[in-house]
Every structure is written in C-alpha cells, then in structure tokens.
C-alpha cells in the first residue's frame, strides 16, 4: 500500500472523437486503477465515442469541448476539475491533450504532476521552427512510451532517458481468447467459405501503408489463387485505398468493412493477419491478434518486434517491401505446422506480458516515482527487457 503522500489521484485526458487503440488503452488502465482503489476520472471530448464506452465500463467521465491543443478555456476547465477532485496527476493520452494538461498544470496552477503517454514513433517537433518540440523538453514530469522504440524516438528528440518509462500496451484477453466462429460472417462479407483470407485492422491513414499490403497480396494471388483481403477500419484514405486496389487488380478480392465493433469475430474469421505499416508505436492490434491465435506476418515498424518475436511468434519483414511481405504470407500459408507453433507461442507471450495487470502495475510504478520525486539522472528509467 502506498503512503498517503504518494497515493495517486489521476485525471486522464483524451481529446479524440473516435475510438482507437489509445482510447481502449486508457479504458483498460483506468479500469485497472479502479480495481486497485486508485481514484481516477477521464476527461474526454464532448460527444466522443470514448464517453459512451468509458461510462459503460463504469468509469467516471467528464465531457469537455476541446478545440485543439492550445485551448485556454479547456485548460482552465481541466485545472478546475483537478482542483475540485484533489487530483495530483494529470495523464494525457494524445499529443493535443499533452499540451492541454501542461497548460492546466503550469498556467492555471493546478499543482499536479504531468504524465504523458506516447504511443507513436513519429519524430516530435515537425512543426514550423520545431515549436511542437518545446512541450517535450520542459514541464512534463514523466513519459510513458508503449515500446522501447518509442522511447528511443523521444530520447532522440532530446528528452532525457530517465524521464521516459516504457510500459507495454495491454489487450483484453477474455475478449479475444477462444472466440467461437461467427456462422455466416464470411458470407455476409461476400467471401467464399473456402477462401484464404488475409486481414488487416487499422485506421486508413498513411503510416498504415495499405498500398504495401495490396501490392503484396497482388503478388501472393499468383501463388494462392483463392486469396481474399479484408481491411477493417475507417479513415481519410478510404477512396485512395479503393483506387489502389483497382490499379493493382485486387478490387474484386478486397473487402473494406469500415469501423466495426465485432473485431474478435473478424479476427477469428481470418487465416492470417498481415501488418503493412511503415511506422508504429507498438500497434495495439497485434496483441489482440496474437491472443486470438491468428498467425502474423508484420513489417518491422517501430516496436512491432516487441510483440511479434521474429521467427518465434511470427514473421517480421522489412517495411515498404511488398515482395518481402508477400514472401512471408506465402511461407506461413504453406507451412501450417510452423504457423500453429508460432501462434501458440504468441498467445503465451501475450498472456504473460501484455495483460491489463502488467499495464496497470507498470503505470503505477511511474506514478509513484513521480510523486516521490524519484525521476532524475540518478534513477534511470530503463527499457522493457521481456
């Protein structure tokens, strides 16, 4: 039991309107904290999907209109909530929320410690004159990175090693393990029952590199004539992805489902999962797929190999190489025994290292270090070693 002076009271902040990996991780973390008796609440965008999902999970939710990252009225509201609820930690889950909690803590005198979650490996400070980089260099007490690779990105931008704590994302094991087949799911999507289905789950954005996936599957189709591709997710590049499929001769074998809630059943329907990203933090979908017992071929983006151990729990190939991705798909499709061995080892790895308890306990250690004042060069943060 923590001493009263280091007992965390956590206000989570997320400004997104949709429901993606970051919002799900926030829900898993907040739920884990609540089960341990840690007071916490979540400030989310008014009208966002996250509000409904978090309330359904029984969490304390505060709706707030957040208009960008330099929204002083929103920052003042967050500061008032922090003072009224006696919160001592402001924990951001998006880049814009990071700026808002810095404003709340330092400009509005909320007197809270600032913890920022970083989930992507994009270089920081891409804005004009590198102004976006400033918030990473001052005012934040600790960062939680979802992978060692994300930590390296922050350290490369000038954040001290001792300020960045890697804590792997979690998956909902009960939701993805031993999911029964959904009768008629393939037929409802227009896919033959005897097809070999390669799937991909992720927002339709540039770094997910869905063109790479389609190019790879166009190559694979010459080896596996009954190949079909299913892409689950929504985003601004939907029309471009459809155009790429048409240009590559894959339009007749592509199913784009849009955003779906029945992800466990969709994964269960797949024969193989192929991640095609050029950049990733750790990709929170990968633990879900591994927990589901689906073979994985993934590009070597960001912290991917911290989830998919090459040649042990899946196949990892270079980014932006359709040929390498295709070869990985053909290899696993042609060797069911190896695929089964990899997926069994992958399931065990996820159960052990990517569960909600690991996420919660790792985050609690960061909170305790911050509240005790033990974040500094004399206390290295280290790396995940599993």
Phi, psi and omega in degrees: 000132181285149174297156182301327184283348176239018176284118182290139168234107198250129172249108178277146180225129179215124186259007184281152179267336184268192180227101181233195185301320182296319180291322178294320178296321177299319179296315180297319180293312181299322177295319178295321177295317181298319180296337178265009177078019179271120179296130177204158177214165182233128173264119182232163180299133180301129180083003183284155175300328182300324181301313181294317182293319181291320177295321178299329178278002177083021183264156179281116186240135176242117178279137179208133174285118180241111185258076180089178186275338178254067182248092184299318177301319178294318178299320178296321178295319177298318178298318179296318178298319180297315180293315183296325182264005181055038176284141179246357177227128170256123186239113180269148180239004175219165181295319179292320178297329177301313179296319182298319181285332173296316177297316181299318184283318189259326179271326183259005173057051177281347179055046179243155170282148183248121176239127183242127176273134178237120188247353185236156182264007178305141176296140179274160176077034180279351183286173180307128179062014179069023183296330179294344181280339187300321184293342179276348186254352181206141170095342181264127184285323180201150174247143170247118179257145182280352179202165175297325181296318178296321176301315180300324178297316179293316179297321178296336178273358177110358177285131181299144179306320186288354179261355186243117184249111178287128174222116183295149176292164182244163172233158180275093188302316182297330183284335188245348181268136176056045176282126179289152177300147177262105183303134176081003183294315178299315181299323180295338179262001179079023183254130178298148181297330183266011180287154170264114190254121174257129183242159177213134181236122180170157179299147180276077181229166190303314188288348175283344171050056180294336175298321177301317178299313182293321177297318179296316182290332174296324176290315182298326185301332178289336178265326182235088187299333182269023180291137170231152180238132176239123176247120181255124179144163178234167179159178187289345184260021181301310183295322178295321179295318177297319179295320177298318179298319179296315182293330183267003180072027182247004185298329182280353180239014182250132172241122176249111189275344191074193180289135180224148175269339185270047182300317179303318180291323178295318177297318180300332181284339187281154170268334182200145176252132180237115174268128186245010190298151172263338177218142178205158168276291171218345183067094184294346176288327184301315176299326177296315181295316179296318178297328180286346181081036179252132178300147186232133164241125187223147174284153186276061182258135174053232182265024184304316184287356170282341174260309181261102180283118186306131178066006176243310180244003179171182179252131179244129184235163180298151176290157175056029177235096180298323180298314180294319179296318178298316180297322178295318179297313181297320182298311181290323179297327182270358181226074182302328181295314178295320179300317180294320179296317180295318183290326176296317178292326177294317178300317181295321179297318180294316179303323186276320191245349186234041178257168185295330179294319179296316178299314184292313182294321178297320179290321178299324177296323177294313179304315182296317179299317181296313183290332177275354182075028182252049172238107184182174184301335179279354179233084181301148179274327178078189182229158172293134185243006183284000000 
